[in-house]
């Protein structure tokens, strides 16, 4: 059952932290795709220090950004665990100068700040020979000769090794779910290389609920998760059910000093508004440096997003999905009692803003961050037929907020709509 805290959440922070922050390469994919050798990739363990890491400062920053939860990589596809697991020596406690259980520090810091704890866990492990013991269902030996990390690559299958790998995943997840306090959300990745049958997904889901019946599970479980996770491309329409849009703050998930393509705070605010307009939430990613510090540009974006949310929190928290873009050419949300609309205005209007299809009369419109009241007029109203007409909000001279201005539209009762095509008459021949 979907937990209410997740239904209410608007913003989460994604953290891709691992040895890949050492050498300016992408996480796991860099060796998988041949940009770097596996051996050179793993040599990054020697430079992973976490020497300036302060998870409490991370948690305070996330809260300042307006987030309700965070999700950190406990193990990416490279198999390097950020926690002290007894089921593999490939972890930062044993293999890096950091020599610390980073998941423990992370979960404690989030819990102290009252943030919900999310853990990312890669189902696939390209470092584990047991993972490479079977072919993806439906793939032949001949089709998989080059798949040296995800299959036997031309060799015979070893089903018993695959069973041991599944047991390994279960054991590591039991560690994560039982040794770090309450884990509120599990964010899986890598399900695509095996079928639901191979993963034994129904049994896996049931197993996770024996560890915590209230844990929220993301969609990357071959159809057995609780919510959808569109990535990088903002959905055009709201998805059915609960969903979360995950995106990077520049072009990379993990820290890459060569990646300077940072999104502006204005872009991030706009993307965030799009998410909550469509009834979703944003999971905004950061990639800390190997020493645990956060790039100042990433911190700036989080801080500016948090400032905007704080100034307009009434339009964010406790609200529901907004109007269709056919009704208002901009984002919006609706208060829980359905008596107030919040309109997101991204640029200065040339004249008046147009609001269509709202039958409930408007009582008052004001600029949320200043309280300035704006004039509203109607055209095209046909009271006898229930056509509400078009509301025009005269906002040309209002004081703009940085990034996006929010208008508070107070109605005379609960919002009702006319979503038809207006009134039409048949022309008769003369």
Secondary structure, DSSP 8 states (H G I E B T S, - for coil): ---HHHHH--EEEEE--SGGGTTT--TTHHHHTTSS-HHHHHGGGGG---TT--HHHHHHHHHHTT-SEEEEEEE-TT--BSS--SS-S-BHHHHSTT-S-HHHHHHHHHHHTT-EEEEEEES--TT-TTGGGS--TT--TGGGTT-TTTS-TTS---HHHHHHHHHHHHHHHHHHHHSSS---EEEEE-GGGS-HHHHTHHHHHHHHHHH-TT-EEBSTTTT-SSBB--BSS--SS--SS-BEEEEESSS-SS--TT------HHHHHHHHHHHHHTT-EEEEEE---TTS---HHHHHHHHHHHHHHHHTGGGTTTEEE---TTT-SSEEEEETTS-EEEEEE-S--SSEEEEESB-S-EEEEEETTT--EEEEEEES-BGGGTB--EEEEE-TTS---SS-EEEEEEESSS--B--S----------
